Amino acid sequence: MSAVSTIGSAFVRLEPVGPEELSMTEDGQRAHNFLTVAEVAYLTRLSKATVYRLVRAGHMPAVRFGRSYRVTESDVDDYILRATVQDGTPDVRNA
């Protein structure tokens, strides 16, 4: 699945990245790939307001740069795994 984000008047295609394609830091650790709230909303099919609520409630970890929030791709993946429905009933306490 790929997403499209608009930056100014240009379109940017967000392609899925495999582990072998991730950038690495000098000490061999994986570099973080940050997404904007708008990108997270698009990828998860949630509104930006819902993503902001999840971040502010502590359900989705985020980093604040000035007045903007950024969420790592791995934190989005972790949130989706925690929010996955088991036996037809979501466990909203863990989401």
Backbone as CSV, one residue per row, in Angstrom:
resi,resn,N_x,N_y,N_z,CA_x,CA_y,CA_z,C_x,C_y,C_z
1,MET,0.844,-1.163,0.000,0.000,0.000,0.000,0.891,1.228,0.000
2,SER,0.585,2.168,-0.857,1.336,3.415,-0.847,0.366,4.558,-0.633
3,ALA,0.830,5.585,0.010,0.005,6.751,0.293,0.531,7.927,-0.496
4,VAL,-0.320,8.895,-0.698,0.090,10.100,-1.383,-0.101,11.267,-0.434
5,SER,0.903,12.082,-0.291,0.846,13.254,0.566,1.103,14.483,-0.282
6,THR,0.403,15.567,0.018,0.669,16.805,-0.695,1.548,17.682,0.165
7,ILE,2.597,18.162,-0.409,3.493,19.098,0.260,3.530,20.327,-0.644
8,GLY,2.896,21.400,-0.186,2.732,22.558,-1.043,1.827,22.170,-2.193
9,SER,2.285,22.384,-3.402,1.490,21.995,-4.562,2.027,20.711,-5.196
10,ALA,3.056,20.113,-4.591,3.651,18.891,-5.138,3.074,17.666,-4.444
11,PHE,2.989,16.579,-5.179,2.549,15.317,-4.608,3.763,14.455,-4.315
12,VAL,3.744,13.809,-3.165,4.835,12.927,-2.763,4.246,11.556,-2.521
13,ARG,4.793,10.529,-3.140,4.289,9.174,-2.939,5.064,8.527,-1.810
14,LEU,4.316,8.009,-0.817,4.925,7.330,0.316,4.880,5.840,0.042
15,GLU,6.007,5.265,-0.247,6.083,3.846,-0.571,6.448,3.045,0.670
16,PRO,5.882,1.841,0.801,6.304,0.999,1.921,7.780,0.649,1.792
17,VAL,8.446,0.562,2.908,9.883,0.306,2.915,10.144,-0.981,3.685
18,GLY,10.922,-1.857,3.091,11.299,-3.087,3.773,12.452,-2.833,4.726
19,PRO,12.677,-3.749,5.668,13.741,-3.544,6.660,15.118,-3.339,6.041
20,GLU,15.373,-3.971,4.906,16.691,-3.836,4.287,16.893,-2.465,3.657
21,GLU,15.796,-1.701,3.457,15.901,-0.394,2.821,15.911,0.761,3.811
22,LEU,15.740,0.485,5.088,15.708,1.542,6.081,17.090,2.140,6.263
23,SER,17.127,3.429,6.525,18.409,4.067,6.769,18.891,3.692,8.159
24,MET,20.182,3.590,8.284,20.788,3.188,9.549,21.662,4.331,10.048
25,THR,21.781,4.428,11.366,22.667,5.416,11.953,24.087,4.849,11.967
26,GLU,25.034,5.679,12.370,26.430,5.243,12.371,26.686,4.075,13.313
27,ASP,25.904,3.978,14.407,26.120,2.889,15.357,25.285,1.649,15.030
28,GLY,24.727,1.597,13.826,23.998,0.412,13.387,22.540,0.356,13.820
29,GLN,22.055,1.411,14.477,20.654,1.454,14.889,19.789,1.960,13.730
30,ARG,18.529,1.520,13.723,17.601,1.950,12.678,17.204,3.403,12.886
31,ALA,17.240,4.184,11.831,16.802,5.571,11.893,15.279,5.608,11.906
32,HIS,14.713,6.600,12.566,13.263,6.730,12.650,12.719,7.370,11.379
33,ASN,11.632,6.826,10.877,10.934,7.420,9.744,9.686,8.091,10.295
34,PHE,9.688,9.418,10.310,8.599,10.172,10.909,7.518,10.485,9.892
35,LEU,6.273,10.459,10.373,5.110,10.814,9.572,4.423,12.006,10.224
36,THR,3.815,12.858,9.413,3.013,13.948,9.952,1.668,13.398,10.408
37,VAL,0.933,14.204,11.166,-0.408,13.801,11.591,-1.292,13.573,10.369
38,ALA,-1.163,14.407,9.354,-1.963,14.242,8.135,-1.637,12.915,7.444
39,GLU,-0.365,12.532,7.402,0.024,11.261,6.787,-0.503,10.075,7.585
40,VAL,-0.434,10.158,8.921,-0.965,9.093,9.774,-2.471,8.973,9.552
41,ALA,-3.162,10.114,9.500,-4.611,10.099,9.272,-4.939,9.447,7.937
42,TYR,-4.184,9.782,6.905,-4.435,9.204,5.586,-4.194,7.693,5.591
43,LEU,-3.091,7.274,6.165,-2.744,5.849,6.172,-3.709,5.002,6.989
44,THR,-4.238,5.569,8.077,-5.129,4.815,8.955,-6.601,5.070,8.660
45,ARG,-6.882,5.958,7.724,-8.256,6.343,7.362,-8.998,6.950,8.546
46,LEU,-8.258,7.684,9.395,-8.835,8.424,10.513,-8.770,9.904,10.181
47,SER,-9.545,10.704,10.893,-9.439,12.146,10.709,-8.202,12.654,11.441
48,LYS,-7.722,13.831,11.042,-6.584,14.419,11.741,-6.946,14.703,13.190
49,ALA,-8.187,15.107,13.449,-8.615,15.378,14.824,-8.528,14.115,15.678
50,THR,-8.890,12.970,15.107,-8.809,11.710,15.846,-7.363,11.358,16.152
51,VAL,-6.468,11.560,15.192,-5.047,11.281,15.423,-4.514,12.193,16.527
52,TYR,-4.874,13.477,16.483,-4.457,14.390,17.549,-4.978,13.921,18.903
53,ARG,-6.234,13.454,18.973,-6.786,12.955,20.235,-6.017,11.736,20.732
54,LEU,-5.670,10.825,19.814,-4.902,9.642,20.198,-3.535,10.030,20.749
55,VAL,-2.898,11.006,20.109,-1.581,11.466,20.562,-1.697,12.120,21.931
56,ARG,-2.650,13.040,22.074,-2.792,13.767,23.345,-3.203,12.860,24.491
57,ALA,-3.958,11.787,24.187,-4.382,10.847,25.229,-3.288,9.844,25.571
58,GLY,-2.193,9.853,24.802,-1.091,8.934,25.062,-1.266,7.558,24.446
59,HIS,-2.280,7.379,23.593,-2.506,6.089,22.945,-1.573,5.867,21.747
60,MET,-1.105,6.956,21.144,-0.170,6.862,20.030,1.017,7.779,20.349
61,PRO,2.190,7.196,20.595,3.361,8.021,20.920,3.711,8.956,19.765
62,ALA,4.171,10.142,20.115,4.554,11.122,19.104,5.682,11.981,19.654
63,VAL,6.377,12.626,18.744,7.442,13.564,19.090,6.961,14.937,18.648
64,ARG,7.197,15.919,19.465,6.772,17.264,19.106,7.974,18.073,18.648
65,PHE,7.877,18.603,17.436,8.892,19.490,16.867,8.243,20.862,16.750
66,GLY,8.575,21.763,17.667,7.928,23.075,17.661,6.449,22.909,17.956
67,ARG,5.602,23.312,17.012,4.158,23.181,17.186,3.600,21.963,16.461
68,SER,4.447,21.173,15.837,3.996,20.023,15.045,4.324,18.709,15.738
69,TYR,3.438,17.740,15.556,3.680,16.393,16.046,4.179,15.526,14.898
70,ARG,5.061,14.587,15.211,5.505,13.573,14.255,5.388,12.216,14.935
71,VAL,4.958,11.231,14.171,4.760,9.881,14.681,5.631,8.952,13.851
72,THR,6.358,8.055,14.503,7.182,7.122,13.739,6.301,6.051,13.103
73,GLU,6.754,5.528,11.988,6.024,4.457,11.310,5.839,3.262,12.234
74,SER,6.862,2.953,13.020,6.760,1.800,13.919,5.713,2.037,15.007
75,ASP,5.550,3.277,15.475,4.515,3.565,16.472,3.121,3.433,15.875
76,VAL,2.956,3.791,14.605,1.669,3.599,13.928,1.384,2.106,13.821
77,ASP,2.386,1.334,13.410,2.214,-0.123,13.308,1.855,-0.728,14.660
78,ASP,2.538,-0.291,15.728,2.256,-0.801,17.069,0.837,-0.455,17.502
79,TYR,0.390,0.764,17.214,-0.979,1.158,17.567,-1.996,0.271,16.852
80,ILE,-1.770,0.020,15.581,-2.701,-0.815,14.808,-2.747,-2.221,15.393
81,LEU,-1.601,-2.768,15.777,-1.588,-4.107,16.381,-2.347,-4.122,17.706
82,ARG,-2.164,-3.081,18.528,-2.872,-3.018,19.810,-4.368,-2.830,19.621
83,ALA,-4.768,-2.154,18.546,-6.179,-1.862,18.304,-6.888,-2.976,17.533
84,THR,-6.168,-4.003,17.167,-6.756,-5.095,16.395,-7.823,-5.814,17.202
85,VAL,-8.938,-6.092,16.544,-10.074,-6.751,17.191,-9.774,-8.238,17.371
86,GLN,-10.002,-8.726,18.591,-9.834,-10.144,18.902,-11.205,-10.713,19.258
87,ASP,-11.591,-11.820,18.666,-12.864,-12.476,18.960,-14.054,-11.542,18.749
88,GLY,-13.945,-10.621,17.805,-15.055,-9.738,17.487,-15.244,-8.578,18.445
89,THR,-14.436,-8.475,19.484,-14.583,-7.398,20.451,-13.256,-6.674,20.625
90,PRO,-13.211,-5.376,20.267,-11.955,-4.644,20.478,-11.719,-4.384,21.964
91,ASP,-10.479,-4.432,22.364,-10.121,-4.090,23.735,-9.697,-2.634,23.732
92,VAL,-10.665,-1.741,23.909,-10.395,-0.313,23.781,-9.462,0.217,24.859
93,ARG,-9.281,-0.512,25.942,-8.347,-0.067,26.985,-6.914,-0.092,26.504
94,ASN,-6.582,-0.975,25.552,-5.204,-1.099,25.079,-4.951,-0.294,23.820
95,ALA,-5.958,0.250,23.193,-5.798,0.942,21.911,-5.314,2.349,22.080
